[in-house]
Amino acid sequence: MAKILWITGAGKGIGKAVALAYAAHGWSVAVSARTESDLAAVSKEALDAKLPGKIVGFPLDVIDHDAVKQTFKSIEADLGQIDQIIFNAGTHAPTPPTELSVQPFRTLMEVNYMGSVNGLDAVLPTLIDRKSGHVAIVASVAGYSGLPNAAAYGATKAALINMCESLKTQLDAFGVTISVINPGFVRTPLTDQNEFPMPFLMEPEDAAQAVFAGMEKGKFEISFPTPFVLILKFLRLLPYWLYFPLVKKMTKV
């Protein structure tokens, strides 16, 4: 019997690539996003490619708490018990200090952070009761430390990393695995809007393979690309008198 994945934010970008990668490995994949036509296109792509696994769309806005709970129940009723869950839905808005306002902070926290919290609230009681299951949260290497123009985005990703770290030990005791996925720059419709150089830019298909491999190994942190991850992790260890000049030089702000 095929294993089952549920992934949110699966209409485009990394989420779409991950859904197709899992289907290529024979998994049944429940894909969620707000735009039904995007979900239909992902399902059709899997069919056209004759992938061994199937992709089924379940439209969802992750900021709707009740809808997230109902979608989880609907997927299990239609496809069976979910083995892995990836809460990937998220968005980005640059927040330079000259244009700082409340709204992008509120929107990104609601979508990126509370969208994942809504997901955890929907699935954890069931996974804990079963004493099994693997749930992953997509954060970002931008959550490692503060970067220019990412005051809102980076804060949401830092919150997600901290939340996963906090939950891990106790979930281990219940037999539930939690992972945090920290991508660097991946070519997606969101990053296509960036007007600055993106070091170590990855293709979504390569990112999806990294996610699949990391989930299969049960890793806590799944991060990529390795050179960029190592650079940013090194930077966060530096004293601020070194950190800020290096970040300024690297980002050319």
C-alpha positions in Angstrom: 0.0 0.0 0.0 1.4 3.4 -1.0 2.6 5.8 1.7 0.7 9.1 2.0 2.1 12.6 2.2 0.2 15.8 2.8 1.9 19.0 1.8 0.6 22.6 1.9 1.7 25.4 -0.4 2.0 22.8 -3.1 0.6 24.8 -6.1 4.0 26.3 -7.1 7.7 26.3 -6.3 9.3 24.0 -3.8 5.9 22.6 -2.7 5.0 21.5 -6.2 8.4 20.0 -6.8 8.3 18.1 -3.6 4.8 16.7 -4.4 6.1 15.5 -7.8 9.2 14.0 -6.2 7.2 12.0 -3.8 4.8 10.8 -6.5 7.8 9.7 -8.5 8.8 7.5 -5.6 5.3 5.9 -5.6 3.7 7.9 -2.8 0.1 9.1 -2.8 0.3 12.9 -2.3 -2.4 15.2 -1.0 -1.6 18.7 -2.1 -3.1 21.9 -0.7 -3.0 25.5 -1.8 -5.5 28.3 -2.2 -5.7 28.2 -6.0 -7.5 25.1 -7.2 -6.3 25.5 -10.8 -2.7 25.2 -9.5 -3.5 22.0 -7.7 -5.2 20.6 -10.8 -2.1 21.4 -12.8 0.2 19.6 -10.4 -2.1 16.5 -10.5 -2.1 16.6 -14.3 1.6 16.9 -14.5 2.0 13.7 -12.4 -0.5 11.9 -14.7 1.1 13.1 -17.9 4.5 12.0 -16.6 3.0 8.6 -15.7 4.4 8.8 -12.2 3.8 5.7 -10.1 2.2 7.7 -7.3 -1.0 9.9 -7.5 -1.5 13.5 -6.6 -4.9 14.6 -5.2 -5.8 18.3 -4.6 -7.4 19.5 -1.4 -7.8 23.3 -1.7 -7.0 25.2 1.6 -6.1 28.6 3.0 -3.8 27.8 5.9 -4.9 30.9 7.9 -8.3 29.3 8.3 -7.9 27.3 11.5 -11.1 25.3 11.1 -10.5 24.6 7.4 -7.1 23.1 8.2 -8.6 20.7 10.7 -11.3 19.7 8.3 -8.8 19.2 5.4 -6.7 16.8 7.6 -9.9 14.8 8.3 -10.9 14.8 4.6 -7.5 13.6 3.4 -7.5 10.7 5.8 -11.1 9.8 5.0 -10.3 9.8 1.2 -6.7 8.5 1.1 -6.0 6.8 4.4 -3.7 7.4 7.3 -1.1 10.1 6.5 2.6 9.1 7.0 4.3 12.4 6.5 3.1 16.0 6.6 5.0 19.0 5.3 3.6 22.5 6.2 5.2 24.5 3.4 2.8 27.3 2.8 4.4 30.7 3.1 5.0 34.1 1.5 7.5 36.9 1.5 7.5 40.7 1.5 10.6 42.9 1.7 10.6 45.2 4.6 13.2 48.0 4.2 13.2 50.5 7.1 12.2 53.4 4.7 9.0 51.6 3.9 8.3 49.9 7.2 4.6 49.3 8.1 2.6 47.0 10.3 0.8 45.1 7.5 3.6 43.0 6.0 4.6 41.9 9.5 1.1 40.9 10.4 0.5 39.1 7.0 3.7 37.2 7.1 3.2 36.1 10.7 -0.3 35.0 10.0 0.6 33.0 6.9 4.2 31.7 7.6 4.0 31.2 11.3 0.3 30.8 12.3 -0.4 28.8 9.2 2.0 26.2 10.5 0.7 26.5 14.0 -2.8 25.8 12.6 -1.4 22.7 10.9 0.2 21.4 14.1 -3.0 22.0 16.1 -4.9 20.0 13.5 -2.6 17.0 13.3 -0.6 16.6 16.6 -3.4 15.2 18.8 -3.9 12.4 16.2 -0.2 11.7 15.7 0.4 11.7 19.5 -2.5 9.3 20.0 -1.1 7.0 17.3 2.4 7.4 18.6 3.6 7.7 15.0 3.9 10.1 12.2 6.4 12.6 10.8 5.6 16.3 10.4 7.9 18.9 8.9 7.8 22.7 8.9 9.4 24.7 6.1 11.3 27.6 7.6 14.4 29.2 5.9 18.1 29.9 6.3 16.8 33.5 6.7 15.7 32.4 10.2 19.3 31.9 11.3 20.1 35.6 11.9 18.8 39.0 10.8 19.4 39.9 7.2 18.7 43.2 5.4 15.1 43.8 4.0 13.9 40.6 5.8 12.8 42.0 9.1 9.3 40.5 8.8 10.1 37.3 6.7 13.2 36.4 8.8 11.4 36.9 12.0 8.7 34.4 11.0 11.2 31.8 10.0 13.3 32.2 13.1 10.0 31.7 15.1 9.4 28.5 13.2 12.9 27.1 13.8 12.6 27.9 17.5 9.2 26.3 17.7 10.4 23.1 16.1 13.4 23.0 18.4 11.1 23.4 21.4 8.8 20.7 20.4 11.3 18.0 19.3 12.3 16.4 22.6 8.8 16.1 23.9 7.4 14.8 20.6 10.2 12.2 20.5 8.8 10.8 23.7 5.4 10.3 22.0 7.0 8.6 19.0 6.3 11.6 16.7 9.1 12.9 14.5 9.4 16.6 13.7 11.7 18.2 11.2 12.5 21.8 10.2 13.3 22.4 6.5 15.6 25.4 5.9 16.1 26.1 2.2 18.4 28.8 0.8 17.6 30.5 -2.4 15.5 28.2 -4.7 14.2 29.3 -8.1 10.4 29.9 -7.5 7.8 32.6 -8.5 8.7 34.3 -5.2 12.5 34.4 -5.7 11.9 35.4 -9.4 10.8 38.8 -7.9 14.2 39.4 -6.2 16.3 42.2 -7.7 19.5 41.2 -6.0 22.1 38.4 -6.6 21.1 35.1 -5.0 24.1 33.0 -4.1 24.0 29.2 -4.6 20.6 29.5 -6.3 19.0 26.0 -6.6 16.4 24.5 -8.9 13.2 23.4 -7.2 13.7 19.8 -8.4 17.1 19.6 -6.6 15.6 21.1 -3.5 12.8 18.6 -3.6 15.2 15.7 -3.7 17.0 17.1 -0.7 13.7 17.3 1.2 12.7 13.7 0.2 16.1 12.3 1.3 16.2 14.2 4.6 12.6 13.2 5.4 13.4 9.5 4.7 16.4 9.7 7.0 14.3 11.3 9.7 16.7 14.3 10.1 15.7 17.1 12.4 17.1 19.9 10.2 17.0 19.5 6.5 19.0 22.4 5.0 20.4 23.2 1.6 22.5 24.1 -0.3 25.3 23.1 2.0 27.9 25.8 1.2 25.3 28.6 1.8 24.1 27.0 5.0 27.6 26.7 6.4 28.4 30.3 5.6 25.2 31.6 7.3 25.7 29.3 10.3 29.3 30.6 10.6 28.1 34.2 10.4 25.6 33.8 13.3 28.5 32.7 15.6 30.4 35.9 15.1 30.3 38.9 17.5 28.2 41.7 16.2 31.2 43.9 15.5 32.2 41.4 12.9 28.8 40.2 11.8 27.3 43.4 10.7 30.2 44.6 8.4 30.4 41.2 6.8 26.6 41.1 6.1 26.8 44.6 4.7 29.6 43.6 2.4 27.9 40.4 1.3 24.5 42.0 0.6 25.8 45.3 -0.7 23.3 47.4 1.3 
